[in-house]
Amino acid sequence: ADYASQELVGVPYKLLAGLYKAEPLSGTQCAHLVWYAYKQFGIDLDSDGGLFVTPYDIQNSPYLEIVQSYGY
């Protein structure tokens, strides 16, 4: 949380951010923002390893426990 609040606040929104998970970070979208913060510590939340990380990928990550889910 400290990393995200110090490094990711103010990063502009980009719908296609994270396509191919390319660096450097020039924009982000909801799932990409969460994935990017965890990835900085060696945790890849992208459960299917696809080209684009989605909320569904994060929901199905073996690193997280589902407590409650809406809309899937």
N, C-alpha and C positions, 0 to 999 in steps of 0.2 A: 504494500500500500504506500509506503514511503517513496519507493522508486517511482510509482505511477504519479503520485501527487507532485513530485519534484521534476520529473522528466516528461510527462505526457499531458499535463494540463496545458491547454491552448493549442494543441496540435490540430490543424484544420481538418474538417470532415471531408472525406472523399469516398464516394460510394464504392468505387472499385479498389480501394486501398487494400493492400495485401495480396493482390493478384500475383501469384508466383512467390508471395512472401518476400518480395525484393527489399533490399536496403538501398539507400538510407530511408528513414521514416520521413515522408513528406506530407502525409495525411493518413487518416485512419477512419474506420467505421466501427460500429459497436463490438462485433465479435473480434475483429482484428485488434482493437485496443486491449481487450482482455488477454487475448493470445500473446500479443507482443510483450505485455508486462511480465507474464509468466515465463516466456521464452528467454528473457534476459537472465533468468536464473536456472536455465537448462531444463525447463518443464515445457514440453510441447503438448498443448491441449487439443490440437487438431487430431481428432480420433480417426479420421480416414486418410490423413496424409495427402489430401487433394491439393489442388492449385489455389484454392480459396477457402479460408476458414469461415465457418458459419456458426450461429448460435447452436444449431443441432450438433455440429462437430464437438463443440465444447460440452454440451449436455452429455454426450456419450463418451467423454474422455475417461479413461481408467484412473486418472489422477483425482477426480472429483466424485463426490457422492451426491446423488439427486435427493434433495429434500422436498422440493415441490417444483412442478413444471406447468406452464400455461401455454396453450396454443400448439402443441405438437401431437 
